Amino acid sequence: MRKFVSKAKKGLAVLLAVLCVGAVSPMAYAADTAEKNYIIDNPYEGIDWDSWGNYKTQLHCHTTASDGFLTIDEFCKMHYATNYDIVALTDHGTLNLGWNKKPEVVPLMRAIKKERTKNAEIIPIPEEEYQGYLNGTNPNTVFMTTSGYKLERTKTNGMIDIPLGNELNMATPFADCHLTGYYAEYGQGLAGVYGDYETPSKGVKEKGGISFLSHVGEYVYPDKDSENYVGQKVDDYYATKFAKIFIDNAGSSLGMGINSATDAHTRCDRILYDQILQKTIPNGVVPWCNTFADSHNETAINDAYTMSWMPELTTDAFRTCLEKGQYFSISHYSNGVELDGIPEIPGFVEQEVYDTERYWLDNTPNVTRVTVDQDSDTITVEGVNFNRIVWVSNGNVIKREENITSGTATLDLHNDEFLNGNEAELYVRFYITGENGICYSQPMVLNVEGESFEPVEVKKVYDLPWFLRGLVTVLDVIIFRFNPLIWIFKYFGLGYNPVTLDRLLNPF
């Protein structure tokens, strides 16, 4: 994937290879890598690990405003008592206008999920109570769960409300194909088309917002049978489709969830993520990864979350954090298996997490510092609650370190003996595991002095969703846009007024 710009170095590499004929492979590898001067693109560079805050964040969750069991009041009380610092409410097709404001609900969505929503009245948080959540003075610091588990806030800072969160595409046939948008007035009542991630990604970008693809495993494996494909590469169609979205919407479409909820349907998403990186990085785009609870009920709100490193607890600082990838992604669950057949967490038993209710605990693995030494080409990780680290490059595990007790681990790009003959190239990422979960890092691009990346062709995908979107667009122009019956459906079913200039000109 790289092209050499230094003929002298290439000649030296050939000479060294000849001299090393007959040597064992680790020595040959050492000779090959010793000449390289890596320039490691570290997304965590610039973090002041000693003074910045490490804030617990939820990027994806729901209330009765779309298809959740929790009212806005319960939603706020539970996240506050579970020590969240940042919460983005992302009800389906429903822009979060603030927990203190009633959202414009989508009646059809709530009716479909009436066993959850009960079609109950949506009551926003009173202003004084809302301000108490924001500044940390709200007295609702204790919440008793249905099972009798006591949640109690121990933090004194506030819990910020991320504006205009929205899970886009709502309910689509055959399989979920969702993405979350933030900071953009886009997607209210947007029904979506099956498999069409492209239109909402572009729409959020045009409105100045940011977005993440959500639990794409539910689209890749519509039969919910991802357990039959663990440890295998995903069809290249999906890697190309999603890579193209990231390239076309760089700076707005920031990345994807790789472990959602209990990881039941996302267990193959890390492998897909690596396949995507191999297409985007050579083209100068690095999509970030995240984890989230996608919670609909009280037992799910702490399943997975991210830890955001920020100089201050504000919505602007949080957006910058997401754009730069300065966060780590945590889950209590991992059903993933690497390409070499070894599980991310060997011996992980999902039922044990349920039985012990340890999903409420925050003693999950977490990173406290990353140090990149550009001179020696080493990456050192410091953290808590972990005893194992795995390094991944180009989809292959290149190093595993077990039984860590020091809270520190280092990858040496020159002197480590990598597993299965897999080189570290293009990028590296790591994850740490412990008794109560897993924590994923962002990828670090491995530039090499004297070399540059050869761009990878990522063609536009003309698939069924592309055809369906085109068909819907044509039908809209011919039949739907100026049809009073369709207006009535949109008004009473999707919950918005279609007869406005903006809606008539931009229905999608």
C-alpha positions as CSV (number, residue, x, y, z in Angstrom):
1,M,0.0,0.0,0.0
2,R,3.0,2.3,0.1
3,K,5.3,3.4,-2.7
4,F,9.0,4.0,-2.0
5,V,10.4,7.5,-2.7
6,S,14.0,6.6,-1.7
7,K,15.8,4.3,-4.1
8,A,18.8,4.2,-1.7
9,K,16.7,2.8,1.1
10,K,15.1,0.2,-1.2
11,G,18.6,-0.9,-2.4
12,L,19.8,-1.2,1.2
13,A,16.7,-3.3,2.0
14,V,17.5,-5.7,-0.9
15,L,21.1,-6.0,0.2
16,L,20.1,-6.7,3.8
17,A,17.7,-9.4,2.6
18,V,20.4,-11.1,0.6
19,L,22.8,-11.0,3.6
20,C,20.2,-12.5,5.8
21,V,19.4,-15.5,3.5
22,G,19.3,-18.6,5.7
23,A,18.6,-16.7,8.8
24,V,15.5,-17.4,10.9
25,S,12.4,-15.3,10.1
26,P,12.4,-13.1,13.2
27,M,16.0,-12.0,12.4
28,A,14.9,-11.3,8.8
29,Y,12.0,-9.3,10.1
30,A,14.3,-7.4,12.5
31,A,16.6,-6.5,9.6
32,D,13.7,-5.3,7.5
33,T,12.1,-3.1,10.2
34,A,15.3,-1.8,11.7
35,E,15.8,0.6,8.8
36,K,12.3,2.0,9.0
37,N,11.8,5.3,10.9
38,Y,8.1,5.3,11.8
39,I,6.2,8.5,12.1
40,I,3.3,7.4,14.3
41,D,0.1,9.5,13.9
42,N,-1.2,9.4,17.4
43,P,-4.8,10.7,17.8
44,Y,-4.2,11.1,21.6
45,E,-1.3,13.5,21.1
46,G,-2.1,16.8,22.6
47,I,-4.0,15.3,25.6
48,D,-2.8,16.6,28.9
49,W,-3.2,13.4,30.8
50,D,-2.5,15.1,34.2
51,S,-5.0,18.0,33.9
52,W,-7.7,17.0,31.4
53,G,-10.9,15.3,32.6
54,N,-11.7,11.7,31.6
55,Y,-15.5,11.9,31.2
56,K,-18.0,9.0,31.0
57,T,-20.1,9.3,27.9
58,Q,-23.2,7.7,26.3
59,L,-23.5,8.3,22.6
60,H,-26.7,6.3,21.8
61,C,-29.8,5.8,23.9
62,H,-33.6,6.0,23.8
63,T,-36.7,7.0,25.7
64,T,-40.5,6.6,25.3
65,A,-40.2,9.5,22.8
66,S,-39.5,6.8,20.2
67,D,-39.2,3.1,21.2
68,G,-37.7,3.0,24.7
69,F,-39.2,1.9,28.0
70,L,-37.8,4.9,30.0
71,T,-39.5,8.3,30.3
72,I,-37.3,11.4,29.9
73,D,-37.4,11.7,33.7
74,E,-36.3,8.2,34.3
75,F,-33.7,8.5,31.6
76,C,-32.1,11.6,33.2
77,K,-32.3,10.2,36.8
78,M,-30.7,6.9,35.8
79,H,-27.8,8.3,33.8
80,Y,-27.1,10.9,36.5
81,A,-27.1,8.2,39.2
82,T,-24.8,6.0,37.0
83,N,-22.2,8.8,37.0
84,Y,-22.4,9.8,33.4
85,D,-20.9,13.2,32.5
86,I,-22.0,13.4,28.9
87,V,-25.2,12.0,27.4
88,A,-26.5,12.2,23.8
89,L,-30.2,11.2,23.6
90,T,-30.8,9.6,20.1
91,D,-34.4,8.7,19.8
92,H,-35.4,7.3,16.4
93,G,-36.1,10.1,13.8
94,T,-36.6,12.5,16.7
95,L,-34.2,15.4,17.3
96,N,-33.2,15.9,20.9
97,L,-34.2,19.6,21.6
98,G,-33.0,19.3,25.2
99,W,-34.3,17.2,28.0
100,N,-36.2,20.3,29.2
101,K,-38.1,20.6,25.9
102,K,-40.8,18.3,24.4
103,P,-39.5,16.7,21.2
104,E,-41.5,16.4,18.0
105,V,-42.3,12.8,18.2
106,V,-42.9,10.4,15.3
107,P,-46.4,9.0,16.1
108,L,-46.0,6.0,13.8
109,M,-42.7,4.9,15.5
110,R,-44.3,5.2,19.0
111,A,-47.4,3.3,17.8
112,I,-45.3,0.4,16.4
113,K,-43.5,0.1,19.7
114,K,-46.5,0.8,21.9
115,E,-45.7,-2.2,24.1
116,R,-42.7,-0.1,25.2
117,T,-43.9,3.4,25.0
118,K,-47.5,2.8,26.1
119,N,-48.2,5.9,24.0
120,A,-47.8,7.9,27.2
121,E,-47.5,11.6,27.2
122,I,-44.0,13.0,26.7
123,I,-43.2,15.2,29.7
124,P,-39.9,17.2,29.6
125,I,-37.8,17.9,32.6
126,P,-38.7,21.1,34.5
127,E,-36.2,23.9,33.8
128,E,-34.9,24.1,37.4
129,E,-34.3,20.4,37.5
130,Y,-32.7,20.5,34.1
131,Q,-30.3,23.1,35.1
132,G,-29.5,21.0,38.2
133,Y,-28.4,18.2,35.9
134,L,-26.3,20.5,33.8
135,N,-24.4,22.1,36.8
136,G,-24.3,19.1,39.1
137,T,-26.6,20.4,41.8
138,N,-29.6,18.1,41.1
139,P,-30.5,16.2,44.2
140,N,-31.6,13.1,42.3
141,T,-28.3,11.3,43.1
142,V,-29.9,7.9,44.0
143,F,-31.9,5.6,41.8
144,M,-33.2,2.1,42.8
145,T,-33.6,-0.2,39.9
146,T,-36.5,-2.6,39.5
147,S,-34.3,-5.5,40.7
148,G,-33.4,-3.4,43.8
149,Y,-29.9,-2.4,42.8
150,K,-28.9,1.0,44.2
151,L,-27.3,3.5,41.8
152,E,-25.7,6.5,43.4
153,R,-23.9,9.5,41.8
154,T,-20.5,10.2,43.4
155,K,-19.4,12.9,41.1
156,T,-20.1,16.6,41.7
157,N,-19.8,17.9,38.2
158,G,-22.8,18.3,35.9
159,M,-24.1,16.0,33.1
160,I,-24.1,17.8,29.8
161,D,-26.9,17.4,27.2
162,I,-25.5,16.9,23.6
163,P,-27.7,18.9,21.2
164,L,-29.7,17.4,18.3
165,G,-29.0,13.8,18.8
166,N,-31.0,11.6,16.5
167,E,-30.9,7.9,15.3
168,L,-31.5,8.3,11.6
169,N,-33.3,6.0,9.1
170,M,-35.8,5.0,11.8
171,A,-37.3,1.6,11.0
172,T,-36.3,0.1,7.7
173,P,-37.5,-3.3,6.3
174,F,-35.5,-6.5,6.5
175,A,-32.7,-5.1,8.7
176,D,-31.7,-2.1,10.8
177,C,-29.5,0.3,9.0
178,H,-29.1,3.1,11.5
179,L,-26.6,5.9,12.2
180,T,-26.6,8.6,14.8
181,G,-26.4,12.3,14.1
182,Y,-25.5,15.2,16.4
183,Y,-25.2,19.0,16.2
184,A,-27.4,19.1,13.1
185,E,-31.0,20.0,12.5
186,Y,-31.5,17.1,10.2
187,G,-33.6,13.9,10.2
188,Q,-36.7,14.8,12.1
189,G,-39.3,12.2,10.9
190,L,-37.0,10.9,8.2
191,A,-38.2,7.5,7.4
192,G,-35.1,6.3,5.5
193,V,-34.6,3.7,2.8
194,Y,-33.3,0.2,3.4
195,G,-29.5,0.2,3.4
196,D,-29.2,3.8,2.5
197,Y,-26.6,5.1,4.9
198,E,-25.3,7.5,2.2
199,T,-28.2,10.0,2.1
200,P,-28.4,10.7,5.9
201,S,-24.6,10.9,6.2
202,K,-24.5,13.5,3.5
203,G,-27.6,15.3,5.0
204,V,-25.9,15.6,8.4
205,K,-22.7,16.9,6.8
206,E,-24.6,19.5,4.8
207,K,-26.3,20.8,8.0
208,G,-22.9,21.1,9.7
209,G,-23.2,18.2,12.0
210,I,-21.4,14.9,12.7
211,S,-22.5,11.3,12.6
212,F,-21.5,7.7,13.4
213,L,-22.7,4.5,11.8
214,S,-24.5,2.3,14.3
215,H,-24.3,-1.4,15.0
216,V,-23.7,-2.2,11.3
217,G,-23.7,-5.9,12.1
218,E,-27.5,-5.7,12.2
219,Y,-27.4,-4.7,8.5
220,V,-24.6,-7.1,7.5
221,Y,-26.3,-10.1,9.2
222,P,-30.1,-9.4,8.9
223,D,-30.9,-12.8,10.1
224,K,-29.2,-11.9,13.5
225,D,-26.9,-14.9,12.9
226,S,-23.5,-13.1,13.3
227,E,-22.4,-15.9,15.7
228,N,-22.0,-18.1,12.6
229,Y,-19.4,-15.8,11.2
230,V,-17.1,-14.9,14.0
231,G,-13.4,-15.0,13.2
232,Q,-14.1,-14.5,9.5
233,K,-13.6,-11.6,7.2
234,V,-16.8,-9.7,6.1
235,D,-17.9,-9.6,2.5
236,D,-15.8,-6.8,0.8
237,Y,-19.1,-5.1,-0.4
238,Y,-19.7,-3.8,3.1
239,A,-16.2,-2.6,3.6
240,T,-16.3,-0.7,0.3
241,K,-19.8,0.7,0.9
242,F,-18.9,2.1,4.4
243,A,-15.4,3.2,3.4
244,K,-16.8,5.3,0.6
245,I,-19.2,7.0,3.1
246,F,-16.3,8.0,5.3
247,I,-14.2,9.2,2.4
248,D,-17.1,11.2,0.8
249,N,-18.1,12.7,4.2
250,A,-14.7,13.2,5.8
251,G,-14.8,15.5,8.8
252,S,-18.6,14.8,9.4
253,S,-19.1,11.0,9.2
254,L,-16.6,10.4,11.9
255,G,-16.7,6.6,12.4
256,M,-18.7,3.6,13.5
257,G,-19.8,1.6,16.5
258,I,-17.8,-1.6,16.8
259,N,-19.4,-3.1,20.0
260,S,-23.0,-2.2,20.8
261,A,-25.2,-3.2,23.7
262,T,-24.3,-6.8,24.7
263,D,-22.4,-7.3,21.4
264,A,-24.9,-10.0,20.3
265,H,-25.2,-8.6,16.8
266,T,-21.9,-6.6,16.5
267,R,-19.4,-9.4,17.3
268,C,-18.0,-9.2,13.7
269,D,-17.9,-5.5,13.5
270,R,-14.3,-5.1,14.6
271,I,-13.1,-7.3,11.7
272,L,-15.2,-5.2,9.3
273,Y,-13.7,-2.0,10.9
274,D,-10.2,-3.2,10.1
275,Q,-11.2,-4.0,6.6
276,I,-12.6,-0.5,6.2
277,L,-9.4,1.1,7.7
278,Q,-7.3,-0.6,5.0
279,K,-9.4,1.3,2.4
280,T,-9.7,4.7,4.0
281,I,-6.3,5.3,5.6
282,P,-4.4,5.2,2.3
283,N,-6.8,7.8,1.1
284,G,-6.1,10.1,4.1
285,V,-9.2,9.3,6.1
286,V,-9.2,7.7,9.6
287,P,-12.7,6.8,10.9
288,W,-12.9,6.4,14.6
289,C,-14.5,3.5,16.5
290,N,-16.8,3.7,19.5
291,T,-19.0,1.6,21.8
292,F,-22.5,2.5,23.1
293,A,-25.3,1.0,25.0
294,D,-28.2,1.6,22.6
295,S,-30.3,1.4,25.7
296,H,-34.0,1.0,25.6
297,N,-34.6,-0.1,29.2
298,E,-33.0,0.4,32.6
299,T,-30.7,-2.7,32.7
300,A,-29.0,-1.6,29.4
301,I,-27.9,2.0,30.1
302,N,-24.4,1.0,31.3
303,D,-23.7,-2.0,29.0
304,A,-21.2,0.0,26.9
305,Y,-19.9,3.6,26.9
306,T,-17.0,5.8,25.9
307,M,-14.5,7.7,28.1
308,S,-13.8,11.1,26.6
309,W,-10.6,13.1,27.3
310,M,-11.4,16.8,27.4
311,P,-9.9,20.0,28.8
312,E,-13.3,21.1,30.0
313,L,-16.8,19.7,30.2
314,T,-18.7,21.6,27.4
315,T,-20.5,20.6,24.3
316,D,-18.0,22.4,22.1
317,A,-15.1,20.5,23.8
318,F,-17.0,17.3,23.3
319,R,-17.4,17.8,19.6
320,T,-13.7,18.5,19.3
321,C,-13.0,15.3,21.2
322,L,-15.1,13.2,18.8
323,E,-13.6,14.8,15.8
324,K,-10.1,14.1,17.0
325,G,-10.8,10.6,18.3
326,Q,-9.6,11.5,21.8
327,Y,-11.6,8.9,23.6
328,F,-11.6,5.2,24.4
329,S,-14.4,2.8,23.9
330,I,-15.6,0.4,26.7
331,S,-18.0,-2.5,27.0
332,H,-18.8,-5.1,29.6
333,Y,-19.4,-7.6,26.8
334,S,-17.3,-9.1,24.1
335,N,-18.4,-11.9,21.8
336,G,-15.7,-11.2,19.2
337,V,-13.2,-13.6,17.8
338,E,-10.0,-12.6,15.9
339,L,-9.0,-13.9,12.5
340,D,-6.5,-16.2,14.2
341,G,-9.4,-17.9,16.0
342,I,-8.7,-16.5,19.5
343,P,-11.6,-14.7,21.3
344,E,-11.1,-11.1,22.4
345,I,-11.8,-12.2,25.9
346,P,-11.0,-15.9,26.3
347,G,-13.5,-17.6,28.5
348,F,-16.0,-14.7,28.4
349,V,-19.5,-15.9,29.5
350,E,-22.2,-13.4,28.8
351,Q,-24.6,-14.9,31.2
352,E,-22.2,-14.3,34.1
353,V,-22.5,-10.6,33.5
354,Y,-26.3,-10.8,33.7
355,D,-26.3,-13.0,36.8
356,T,-23.9,-10.8,38.8
357,E,-25.3,-7.5,37.5
358,R,-21.7,-6.3,37.1
359,Y,-22.8,-4.3,34.1
360,W,-23.6,-1.6,36.7
361,L,-20.0,-1.4,37.8
362,D,-17.4,0.9,36.3
363,N,-14.4,-1.2,37.2
364,T,-14.0,-1.8,33.5
365,P,-10.6,-1.6,31.8
366,N,-9.6,2.0,31.0
367,V,-6.6,3.8,29.6
368,T,-5.0,6.6,31.7
369,R,-2.1,7.5,29.4
370,V,-0.6,6.7,26.0
371,T,3.0,7.6,25.3
372,V,4.4,7.5,21.8
373,D,8.2,7.7,21.5
374,Q,8.9,8.8,17.9
375,D,12.6,8.2,18.3
376,S,12.5,4.6,19.4
377,D,9.1,3.9,17.7
378,T,7.4,2.5,20.8
379,I,3.9,2.9,22.1
380,T,3.4,2.6,25.8
381,V,-0.1,2.2,27.3
382,E,-0.9,2.8,31.0
383,G,-4.3,1.9,32.4
384,V,-6.4,0.3,35.1
385,N,-8.4,-2.9,35.6
386,F,-6.7,-4.8,32.8
387,N,-4.4,-7.8,32.7
388,R,-4.1,-8.4,29.0
389,I,-3.4,-6.3,25.9
390,V,-3.9,-7.2,22.2
391,W,-2.3,-5.2,19.3
392,V,-4.0,-5.4,15.9
393,S,-2.6,-4.2,12.5
394,N,-4.4,-4.6,9.1
395,G,-6.9,-6.9,10.7
396,N,-4.2,-9.3,12.1
397,V,-3.2,-9.7,15.7
398,I,0.5,-8.9,15.8
399,K,1.1,-9.2,19.6
400,R,-0.7,-10.5,22.7
401,E,0.6,-9.9,26.2
402,E,-1.0,-11.8,29.1
403,N,-0.9,-11.7,32.9
404,I,-0.1,-8.0,33.1
405,T,0.1,-6.8,36.7
406,S,1.9,-3.5,36.3
407,G,-0.8,-1.6,34.5
408,T,1.7,-0.8,31.7
409,A,2.4,-2.4,28.3
410,T,4.6,-1.4,25.4
411,L,4.7,-2.2,21.7
412,D,8.1,-1.9,20.1
413,L,7.8,-1.7,16.4
414,H,11.5,-2.7,15.9
415,N,12.3,-5.3,18.6
416,D,9.0,-7.1,19.3
417,E,8.6,-10.5,17.7
418,F,5.2,-10.3,16.0
419,L,2.8,-13.2,15.8
420,N,2.3,-15.4,12.8
421,G,4.7,-13.4,10.7
422,N,2.3,-10.5,10.5
423,E,4.0,-7.2,10.1
424,A,2.9,-4.0,11.7
425,E,1.9,-1.8,8.7
426,L,-0.5,0.9,7.8
427,Y,-1.8,1.3,11.4
428,V,-2.0,-0.3,14.8
429,R,-4.7,-0.3,17.4
430,F,-5.0,-2.0,20.7
431,Y,-7.5,-3.2,23.2
432,I,-7.1,-4.1,26.9
433,T,-9.2,-6.6,28.8
434,G,-9.9,-7.4,32.4
435,E,-12.4,-9.2,34.7
436,N,-15.2,-6.8,33.8
437,G,-14.9,-6.0,30.1
438,I,-12.9,-4.6,27.3
439,C,-11.5,-1.2,26.2
440,Y,-10.7,-0.3,22.6
441,S,-8.3,2.4,21.3
442,Q,-8.4,4.4,18.1
443,P,-6.0,3.4,15.3
444,M,-2.6,5.0,15.0
445,V,-1.4,5.4,11.5
446,L,2.1,4.2,10.8
447,N,3.8,6.5,8.4
448,V,7.3,5.6,7.4
449,E,9.9,8.2,6.6
450,G,10.8,8.1,2.9
451,E,7.6,6.3,2.0
452,S,4.0,7.4,1.2
453,F,0.7,5.6,0.9
454,E,-0.5,4.4,-2.4
455,P,-4.1,5.5,-2.6
456,V,-6.6,2.6,-2.7
457,E,-9.4,2.8,-5.2
458,V,-12.8,2.8,-3.4
459,K,-15.5,2.8,-6.0
460,K,-19.1,4.0,-5.5
461,V,-21.3,1.1,-4.7
462,Y,-24.4,0.8,-7.0
463,D,-26.3,-1.6,-4.8
464,L,-30.0,-2.3,-4.0
465,P,-30.2,0.6,-1.6
466,W,-28.8,2.9,-4.3
467,F,-31.6,1.7,-6.6
468,L,-34.3,2.0,-4.0
469,R,-33.2,5.6,-3.1
470,G,-33.3,6.5,-6.8
471,L,-36.7,4.9,-7.2
472,V,-38.1,6.7,-4.1
473,T,-36.7,10.0,-5.4
474,V,-38.4,9.6,-8.8
475,L,-41.7,8.6,-7.2
476,D,-41.5,11.5,-4.9
477,V,-41.1,14.0,-7.7
478,I,-43.9,12.3,-9.8
479,I,-46.4,11.2,-7.1
480,F,-45.5,11.9,-3.4
481,R,-44.3,15.4,-3.0
482,F,-47.5,17.2,-4.0
483,N,-50.0,14.5,-3.0
484,P,-52.4,15.6,-0.2
485,L,-52.8,12.0,1.0
486,I,-49.1,11.7,1.4
487,W,-49.1,15.0,3.3
488,I,-51.7,13.7,5.7
489,F,-49.6,10.6,6.3
490,K,-46.5,12.6,6.9
491,Y,-48.3,15.0,9.2
492,F,-50.1,12.4,11.4
493,G,-47.7,9.4,10.9
494,L,-44.3,11.0,10.8
495,G,-45.1,14.0,12.8
496,Y,-44.0,16.9,10.7
497,N,-45.5,19.5,8.3
498,P,-44.5,18.5,4.8
499,V,-46.0,21.7,3.2
500,T,-43.1,24.0,3.9
501,L,-40.6,25.4,1.4
502,D,-37.7,23.5,2.9
503,R,-39.6,20.2,3.0
504,L,-40.9,20.6,-0.6
505,L,-37.4,21.4,-1.9
506,N,-35.5,18.9,0.3
507,P,-37.8,16.0,1.3
508,F,-34.8,13.8,2.2
